[in-house]
Amino acid sequence: MKKVMIILMLTAGSSMFVNAQDTLLQRVPVNWTLENSIAYARQNSITINTQKLSSRSANEDLLQSKAAKLPSLSGAMSQSLVNSTNTDPVVGGFQTQANFSSNYSLSSSIVLFNGGFLKNDIKAKELSLKAANLNVQETENDITLSITQAFLNILLAKENIVYMEEILATSRAQLKQGQQQFDAGSISRKDFLQFESQVASDEYNLVNANNTLRQNTLVLKQLLLLPSTYNFEVTVPPAVKVDAEGQGLIQTQETAQQTRPEIENSEVAVQLAEANLAKVKAGTRPTISLGASLSTGYSDNQANPYLKQLNNNFYQSLGINMSVPIYNKRINKTNIAKNNILIEQARLAQLDTRNTLNQQIEQVYISWQNALAQYTAANTQMKASEETYNITNEQLKYGSVNLVELLQQKNTYVQATQAYIQAKYSSILYGKIYDFYAGVPITF
């Protein structure tokens, strides 16, 4: 029986997981463009949705804090039956008697003054809600950059495969030509085997290129929380070009300092620490509250009827209460001192956040400039090595060069091609990250 229960629980759990994935897959975009991938990741991220729930919780705290300024109201009602044995003074002896009574009351109170605690508590809750929303924005930015990098890695792998296929096609054509030359006796078996070796080597390189594509695709699927069995294919943009245009470094840093959520979040942290300090200081001031109550009651051991008793027993009270802190064993003084320390820590964290952001932008800018320089050089090198390789390939047909020279030119061309592709997508990636810091959305 225990084994059956375990199997049923596992089956139910698997069914819930499959249903959750099916629900998730119902919302997938038709085309996996970069923009759709980013939007999908933001919508379905567990981290983001968890932070959104934290934001909703912070909003509930704010509503409760605001409601604390309103008067409270409570009512009470009791019904009791008392069975007692008493001495009868008239006839003597004991007599058992049951008495029924009812009591009703209504009370209310409101804080008139508490040193500004409620006002600053509302302010603190507003700041906590703002910080929760900014946390969502920070995570969305992080996911955007992660998706962009993973997406570009797929495009890089796809373009690399195209070049590897072209090189393999050329090698196979050379092998076919080498077979004819070998059959005609114009080349040795050693040279012919070198042609075969090159084809095998290029096939191996193509396999590695496809493996890299599968690995990069898996990374993006995992970021998107898609099952590994999902048939996933990114939409390649019509043109993937390197853009060397962008804002200046100083301007980008100034823009980021004014718009990035982590900067605003660090400012909110300082304000929140100051609001908490104000709340603590309120504990050193008097608290004044107003209270009122209404009450009445009924007992059947009285001769008056029910309604008349309720009227006769109707009491009203109104009072003002004041509590003055005199000495609480240095608790308030310690809390004030510690909150002042928290404010200084928040200000240092704010300064660190600003410096870190500037440094990140500087690093991305330098990486972008370096990648652009490498792209320019690699583009020139690739075109030259490609032309040299094509010339050498034609010369081989007429016996003007030997196979060793061809293979040397081919290796140079392959290396130049891979360097070009790497520099191209590094330039695109760092350029888009740099623009993103400047407030430009990431698109193709």
N, C-alpha and C positions, 0 to 999 in steps of 0.2 A: 504493500500500500504506500509506503514511504517513497519507494522508487517511482511509483506511478505519479505521485504528487510532484516529485522533482521533475519528471519528464513533462508534465503538464505546465509547470512553471516555466521551464526552458522554452517550451513551445509557445507559450503566451508571450514571453519576453521577445522571442525571435519574431513573432507576428507583429508586436508593437514596433520593433525596430524596422521591419520591412514596410509597415504602414507609414511610419514617419518618413522613411526615405522616399516612398511613393508620393507622399504629399509634397515633399520637397521637390521632387522631379517634375511635378505638375506645374511648377512655377518657373521652370528653366526657360531662358530666352531661346528664340528660334535660331538666332545667329550669335555665336560666341565672339563678338567683337570685344575690344579692350574696354570700351565704355560699358557694354552690357555685363561683362565679367566683374567690373568694379561695382556696378549697381547691385548685381546679384549677391556678391560677397558681403556688401554692406547690409543688405536686407536679411541675410540668413546667418550672419556671423553669431556664434554662440556668445562670444565675449561682448559684442555690441548689444545684443538683446538682453544679456544679463545686466549690463550697465544701464540700459533703458529701464529695467525693472527697479534698479537702485534709484533712478531718477523719479520714478513714480512713488517709491517709498519716501523719498525726500519731500515730495510734494504733499504727501499725507501728513508728514511731520509739520510742514508749514501750516497746513489747514488747522491742525490741532493747536499749534502755537497761537494762531490768530483767534481761535475760539476761546482761549484762556482769558481773553479780555472781557468776555461776556459774562453775565451773572449766571450762577448755577441755580438749579431748581430741583428739589427732590421732595417726594411725598412719602408718607408712611401711614400704615393702617394696621391695627392689631385687634383681634377678637379673642377674648379669653373666657373660659368657664372655670370657676373655682368651686370646688366641692369641699365644704368644711363642716366640722362638728363643733357646736358651741353649747354653752350652758344656757338653759331657758330660765330667766329670772322670775317668770310668772308661775309656771307649773312645776319648776324644778326639773332636774335631770338634764339629759343631753338631747340636742336636736340637730339633725343633719340638714344642711341647707346648701343649695347650689346657687351661685351668683354669676350672672353673665354681664360682661362689660365690653365696651368698644372704645378705642382711642384713634383719633385721626390728627394728622399734622402735615403741615406744608412749610418748607424752609427754603431760604434763598440767601446767597451771599455774593458779593462782588468786591474785587480788589480795587481800592481807590488809588493807592500809591504803594509801590514796592521798590522805590529807588531806580526805576527804569529797567527792571529786569525783563518784564514782558515785552517792552519795546525792543530791547536789544536781542531778546530771544527770537522774536519775529525776524529781525534783521539777520541773525545768524542762520536761521532756517532758510531764508531767501538765498543767502550766499551758499549754503550747502546744496540747495537745489541747482543753483547756477553752476557750481563746481561739478555736480553729477552730469549735467548736460554737456559741459566742456570735456569731461572725460570721454563721453561718447564721441565727440568730434575728434579728439586726439586719436582714439582707436580707429575711427574711420579713415583718418589720414594715414595711419600706419598700415592699415589693410590696403589702401589705395596704392601705396608704394610697393608693397609686397606683391600684389596682383600684377602691377606694371612690370616689375622685374621678372616675374615668372612668365608673363605673356611674351615679353621680349626675348627671353631665353628660348622659348618655343620657336619664335620667328627666326632667331639666329640658327637654331638647329635645322629648321626647314631649308633655309638658304644654303647652309653648309651641305645638306644632302644633295641639293641641286648641283652644286659644284662637284661633289664627289661622284655623282652619276655621270656628269659630263666627262670627267677624267677617266672613269671606268670605261665609258663608251669609246674614248680615244684609245685606251689600252687594248681593248678587244679588237679594234680595227687594226692596231699595230700587230697584235698577235696573228690576226688573219693574214696580214701581209707577210709577217715573218714565216708563217706556215708555207705560204707560196714560195718564198725565197729559200726556205729550207728544203722543200721538195725539189726545187730547181738546182739545189746544191750551191747557191750563192752565199749562204751563211752557214756557220757551224752549228752543231747541236747545242753547244754551250750558249751561243747567242740566242737560239730559239728558246732554250729553257729560261733565259733571262726575261724574254717576253712573257712566258707563262707565269714566272714568278711575279712580275709586275701586275698582271691581271689578278692573281691571287691576293697580292698585297692591297690593291685598290678595292677588291671585293671585301676584304677584311676592314679597311677604313670605312667603307660604306655601311657595313654592319655596325661598326662603332658609332657612326653618325646617327643611324636609326635608333640604336640603343639610347643615345643621348636624348634624342627627341622623345622617346617613350618615358625616360626618366623625368625630363622637364615637364612633360604633359602630366605625369603623375603628381608632381609638385603642385601644379596649378589646380588639378582636380581636388587635391587634399585641402588646399586653401579655400576652395569653393564648397568643401564638404560634400563632394559628389562621390558615389561609390566607385570603386576601382573598375567595376564591370560596365560602367556607363560609357556608351559610345560617344567619345568627346573629340571634337575637332574645332580648333580655333579658326576664325575667319581672318584670312590674311588681308591686310589693307591693300588697296589698289597700288599705292606707292609708299614705300618705306624709305624716307629720305632723311638725310642729316641736315638739321637746321642749326646754323651757326649764329643766328640772331638771338639776342636776349638782353635783358636789362643789365645795367652795370652792377657790380658787386655791392657798392654802398647803397644804391637805391633798393636792391633786392633785400638787403638786410634791414633797412628801415621799414620796408613794406611788411616783412615778416614779423618784425617787432610789434607792429600795430595790428596785425590780423591773425597771427597764429594762436590757436586755442591754448597751447601750453603756456604762452606768455600771460594771457588773460587769466588762466587758472592760477598761476603763481600770484597774480595781483589779488585774486579772490581769496587765496589762502592768507594773505596778510590782513585783508579786511575782516576775514572770519576770526582770525586770532584777536584782532582788536575788539570785535563784537563780543567774543567770549570773555575778554578782560572786563568789558563794561558790565557783563552779567555778574562776574565775580565781585566787582565793586559794589553792585547793588546789594550784596549780602551784608554790607557794613552800614546800610541805611535802614531807617524804620519802615515797617510795613503796616499800612492802614487798610482795613477792610470794613465793609458795611454788611451787617447781617439782619435778616428779618425772619420771623416765623409766625405761623398760625396754628392753633391746636384746639381741639375740643374732644369731648368724650361723653359716654353714656354708661349708666349702670342700672340694672334692674332692681337693685335693693333700695332705690330711691323712689319716692311717690310720684315725682314729676314724670310726665310722659316723655317719649323719646326726643321729639323735636324741641321741646322746651328745655330739656337737659342740654341738648347740643347748643342751644342759644345761651343758656346760663353758664356753660363751661367753655365758652368761646374766648380764648386768650390770644392776644396779639403782642408781639415784642419786636423792638427795633433797637439795634445797638451798633456802636462803632468800636472796633477792636484795633488796638495798636500794639505791635511787637517791636521792641527796641533791642538790637544786639548790644550787649555790654562787654562781655568777655567770652570768647569761645576757644581758648587755648591756642591762639595764634593761627587758627585754621584759615581765616580770611586773609590775613597778612601773607601767609605762605602761598595761598592760591594766587594772590595778586602778583607776588614776586615770580612765581613759576609761569604765569601767563605772560608777563613781560618778557621772560626768556623765550617763550614760544613765538612771540611777535618778532623778536630779533632773529630767531631761527628761520621764520617764514620770510623775512626780508633778505636774509642771506641766500635762502633757497631761490627766491625770486631773481636775485643777482646772478646766481649760478645758472639758472634757466636761460636768462638772457645771453650770458656768455657762451653757454653750450650751443644755443641756437646759432649765434654768430659764427662760432667755430665750425658747426656742421655745414653752414652755407658756404663758408670759405673753402672747406674741404671739397664739397661738391663742385664748387666753381673751378677750383684747381684741377680736379679730376676731369671735369668737362673740357677745360682748355687743353689739358694733356691729351685727352682722347681725340679732340678735333685735330690736333697736330699729328697724332699718330695716324688718324684716318687719312689726312692729306698725303702723308708720306707713303702709307700703305697702298693707297689708291694708285699713286704714281708707280710704285714698285710692282704692283700686280699687273698693271697694263703693260709695263716694260717686259716683265717676265713672261706674260702670256704671249706677247708678240714674238719674243725670243724662242719660246717653246714651240710655237706654231711654225716658225721658220726652220728650227732644228728638225722638227717632225717631217717637214717637206724635204729637207736635205737628206734625211735618212732614206727616203724612198729612192733617191738617186745615188746613194752611197757616198755623199759628200762628207758625212759625219758618221762616227761609229755609235754603237748602242750606248756605250758608257757616257758619251757626251749628251745624248738624248735624255738618259736617266737623270743626269745631273741637272739639266734644264727643267726637267719635269718636277724634281724634288724642290727646286727653287720656286717654281710656279705654284706648287701645292702649298708650300710654306707662306708664300706671299698672299695667296688667296685666303688662307685661314687667318692670317694677320689682318687682312683687309676686313673680313667679316666681323672679327672680334672688335676691331677698332670702330667699325661702323655702328654696331649695336651698343657699344660702350658710350659712344658719342650721343646716340639717341637717348639711352637710359639716363645718363647724367644730365643731358639737356632738359629732359622732361622733369626730372627731380628738381633741378634748379628753377625752372619755370614754376613748378608747383609751390616752391617756397615763396615765389614772387606773386602768388595768388592766381596763377593761370591753371585752369582745369587740365587734367591729363586726357588728351584725346589723340586720335590719329586722323 
